[in-house]
Amino acid sequence: VLGWGGIGAFVLGGVTYISSSGIVAKVLSDLGRLGNRETPVVLSLLVFEDLAMAVYLPILTTVLAGVSFAGGLQAVGISLVVVTIVLVVALRFGATVSAVVDSKDREVFLLTLIGGALLVAGLASAMQVSAAVGAFLLGIAISGATATNAARLLEPLRDLFAAVFFVVFGLNTDPATIPPVLGYALLLALITTITKVATGWWAAKRQGVGRLGRARAGAALIARGEFSIVIAGLAVASGAVTEELAALATAYVLLMAVFGPIAARLAEPAMNLFRRSVPLPV
């Protein structure tokens, strides 16, 4: 529709598809919803989206590089093999991986986690799998008490790097490029908000969660962030799309990163107000 062709549409599909795991996790923690019944549904959807990126990103890079169809299939095949191996290791040897990483010394534990993340991310990148997906898979492989301690230890670093990421994002954003594409960004925000809420509602309903929990699940998935910017950045750097796409992605992510947490906070009061006005069965 915007005249950017199939490649532009493919890029925007990735930009608008994946929710921000970092923002969603932070919002759920701040709102005290980690123990809610719908939270496992939200986290499962986020994990699925991150795994989908392990397939999407190799396809994207090959498309942007103009590689042949056979080359694209090879990249996707490598990605699927790597993801499968890591998932098998996580399911069958998670305790062993956790024992190797774990340490009673907090400094050693922290350095081991960071070193392991860098190593796995580097290997994943060398094998044409996203470095972010590689680090994510390492997190899946760590389980039990080790995972709990690691999450507690890495939480300040997570918040710090999230802030740094958006600072860099802001430094690379030219405010003058946003107004021309703001209308399209608002339209994309509206459409993808509806689809994310519908996805969360449907998934939570399948798990027997009540209407209030379904609304919270859908609203929690609205926020977009880091992956969307990475996808747009890859596309623009390749020269396969115009700078307007980057501006549209910037405006879109800004809207969703701000509106997502607000919607997550307002979902429960809005649903309660609606239920008082129009009584519905739970």
QUIVENZI-V90724 format. One record per residue. N is the residue number from 0. RES is the residue in three letters. PHI is phi in whole degrees, 0 to 359 (none if undefined). Layout:
n	res	phi
N	RES	PHI
N	RES	PHI
This chain:
n	res	phi
0	VAL	none
1	LEU	275
2	GLY	83
3	TRP	263
4	GLY	77
5	GLY	296
6	ILE	295
7	GLY	298
8	ALA	294
9	PHE	295
10	VAL	295
11	LEU	295
12	GLY	301
13	GLY	291
14	VAL	299
15	THR	270
16	TYR	280
17	ILE	269
18	SER	286
19	SER	275
20	SER	300
21	GLY	297
22	ILE	293
23	VAL	297
24	ALA	298
25	LYS	295
26	VAL	295
27	LEU	298
28	SER	292
29	ASP	296
30	LEU	273
31	GLY	67
32	ARG	254
33	LEU	297
34	GLY	266
35	ASN	292
36	ARG	293
37	GLU	277
38	THR	298
39	PRO	302
40	VAL	294
41	VAL	299
42	LEU	295
43	SER	296
44	LEU	295
45	LEU	296
46	VAL	297
47	PHE	300
48	GLU	296
49	ASP	296
50	LEU	292
51	ALA	298
52	MET	295
53	ALA	296
54	VAL	267
55	TYR	294
56	LEU	297
57	PRO	299
58	ILE	297
59	LEU	300
60	THR	297
61	THR	290
62	VAL	295
63	LEU	294
64	ALA	277
65	GLY	72
66	VAL	288
67	SER	295
68	PHE	300
69	ALA	296
70	GLY	295
71	GLY	294
72	LEU	298
73	GLN	297
74	ALA	298
75	VAL	294
76	GLY	299
77	ILE	299
78	SER	300
79	LEU	294
80	VAL	297
81	VAL	298
82	VAL	298
83	THR	297
84	ILE	299
85	VAL	296
86	LEU	294
87	VAL	296
88	VAL	299
89	ALA	296
90	LEU	283
91	ARG	261
92	PHE	234
93	GLY	301
94	ALA	295
95	THR	293
96	VAL	299
97	SER	297
98	ALA	294
99	VAL	293
100	VAL	281
101	ASP	294
102	SER	201
103	LYS	286
104	ASP	277
105	ARG	299
106	GLU	294
107	VAL	297
108	PHE	299
109	LEU	296
110	LEU	294
111	THR	295
112	LEU	297
113	ILE	294
114	GLY	298
115	GLY	296
116	ALA	297
117	LEU	295
118	LEU	295
119	VAL	295
120	ALA	297
121	GLY	295
122	LEU	296
123	ALA	297
124	SER	296
125	ALA	294
126	MET	264
127	GLN	67
128	VAL	250
129	SER	305
130	ALA	299
131	ALA	296
132	VAL	293
133	GLY	299
134	ALA	295
135	PHE	299
136	LEU	294
137	LEU	297
138	GLY	298
139	ILE	295
140	ALA	290
141	ILE	270
142	SER	222
143	GLY	67
144	ALA	296
145	THR	298
146	ALA	295
147	THR	297
148	ASN	294
149	ALA	295
150	ALA	298
151	ARG	293
152	LEU	287
153	LEU	271
154	GLU	303
155	PRO	298
156	LEU	294
157	ARG	301
158	ASP	293
159	LEU	296
160	PHE	291
161	ALA	297
162	ALA	295
163	VAL	297
164	PHE	302
165	PHE	285
166	VAL	296
167	VAL	298
168	PHE	302
169	GLY	293
170	LEU	297
171	ASN	268
172	THR	259
173	ASP	262
174	PRO	304
175	ALA	291
176	THR	276
177	ILE	279
178	PRO	308
179	PRO	297
180	VAL	249
181	LEU	297
182	GLY	298
183	TYR	295
184	ALA	297
185	LEU	296
186	LEU	295
187	LEU	298
188	ALA	298
189	LEU	296
190	ILE	296
191	THR	285
192	THR	294
193	ILE	297
194	THR	291
195	LYS	291
196	VAL	298
197	ALA	296
198	THR	296
199	GLY	297
200	TRP	298
201	TRP	297
202	ALA	295
203	ALA	293
204	LYS	298
205	ARG	296
206	GLN	265
207	GLY	79
208	VAL	282
209	GLY	291
210	ARG	299
211	LEU	296
212	GLY	295
213	ARG	296
214	ALA	296
215	ARG	297
216	ALA	296
217	GLY	296
218	ALA	293
219	ALA	295
220	LEU	273
221	ILE	292
222	ALA	298
223	ARG	244
224	GLY	194
225	GLU	302
226	PHE	296
227	SER	299
228	ILE	291
229	VAL	299
230	ILE	297
231	ALA	297
232	GLY	297
233	LEU	299
234	ALA	293
235	VAL	292
236	ALA	297
237	SER	285
238	GLY	80
239	ALA	278
240	VAL	229
241	THR	274
242	GLU	295
243	GLU	298
244	LEU	296
245	ALA	297
246	ALA	296
247	LEU	295
248	ALA	297
249	THR	297
250	ALA	297
251	TYR	297
252	VAL	295
253	LEU	300
254	LEU	297
255	MET	286
256	ALA	293
257	VAL	275
258	PHE	287
259	GLY	304
260	PRO	299
261	ILE	295
262	ALA	296
263	ALA	297
264	ARG	287
265	LEU	271
266	ALA	300
267	GLU	291
268	PRO	299
269	ALA	294
270	MET	292
271	ASN	297
272	LEU	297
273	PHE	295
274	ARG	291
275	ARG	290
276	SER	282
277	VAL	232
278	PRO	303
279	LEU	231
280	PRO	290
281	VAL	291
